Amino acid sequence: MSTSSISSIRGMADYLPEACEILEQVETAIRDVTDIYGYRQIRTPIVEKTDLFSRSIGEATDIVEKEMYTFQDRNGDCLTLRPEATASCVRAGIQHGLLHNQTNRLWYLGPMFRYERPQKGRYRQFHQFGIEAFGWTGPDIDAEIISLGTRLWEVLGLEETNLEINYLGSGSSRLNYLKNLKKFLKSRSAELDDYSQNRLETNPLRVLDSKNVTTQKVLEDAPEILDYLDVTERRHFDKLLKYLELTSINYQVNTRLVRGLDYYTGAVYEWKSNYLGAQNAFCGGGRYDDLVAQLGGSDLPATGFACGMERLVDLYNQTKSIKKRSGDIYVVMLGTAAENVGYPLAETLRRANISTICNCGGGDIKKQLRRAGNSNMLIAIIIGEEEAANGQLTVKPLRSGDQQLTVAQNEIINVLRLQLERETSFFR
Ligand code: AMP
């Protein structure tokens, strides 16, 4: 048997306690903001039938062509670890009868899997928080979702979040645009990078997203999608921009903005930040009015966004709003009589919602106090032979430098509550 140690899979990170605490702060903000906007959570399995993704995301997308974790289960069924959750939400909504002439405001949070080349901000297991709204056709709901996102960035204290927006159109306007775009790209194909040359036939919209400098130069002369929108689409887009202005949301129209998934049909948008480096988009979304019907449901309009948690946390880490988390009490116990008092006391404190660690592993007072100081607790309660015998406790503030106090056991909770408030302000 090999004794070499086993490491995690490339591109799949462990979240150690400190990282989890920061993640929890971001998750709490997400729960608060989605709640305030009236969105309800949905959770779906991380494994789905492969067809669900190939039929929704698009056969000629990077995700479906080369990034899915697909395998056969023991029954021979072809399954995939979800690369995103919109298709799953639609599948669940259809399956449970949520998407029949109804409206739904939903949010989700969970791990996604894509076999991409790992680098900063790009992983093989990553997490997405997302919003999906079903049943509304107008731009009012798109504006609402964008304002929910904007509010979340504000609550998290993020700076420099730039919203870029475009309108992809659907039906004949999209076809007409694609025809002209293809014609243009073909006429300049010799100047395009290899990837764009390949995408030209299968998915010409993706060429607009090329990061290649020479291709970008060519794209400066490319036809623009906004010139091809029909009257209704143009009206939708203008109205959406009006709504954003009404709620003081800054945006920039970027006519080359397209998304990596094929199902978008109307407004699309992305938030980017200069603080993120090469992978600068941290949230993106838009309208996908055809997807519900395409996956076997009724003809129901839909819109939403997906936000990468790792990139969001990266941005959050760069703000000043991070709070290191502290606990409350470390119980130092010296001898059996002290333990007889200490263990029941710890349970009483925990019942009163005061977080408490009891010293484990014995040790003299010096050793136990050193452990208390190294923990993230704010106050030590010291119980020695004498305290145990007299029904008293010694309270030693660990952060403020205040004098230690002797307190009667029956007064301890009130004293702790006051002192904890003081200690919190000294905790870094
Ligand atoms: P998408 O589902 O491709 O529209 O992406 C939405 C958001 O998910 C992006 O803006 C990123 O923040 C995040 N994201 C997508 N792929 C990855 C990845 N491989 N690693 C980390 N975050 C990702």
Residues whose N, C-alpha, C, O or C-beta is under 5 A from the ligand:
A	BS01	AMP	E84 R114 E116 G121 R122 Y123 F126 G260 A281 F282 C283 G284 A306 C307 G308 R311
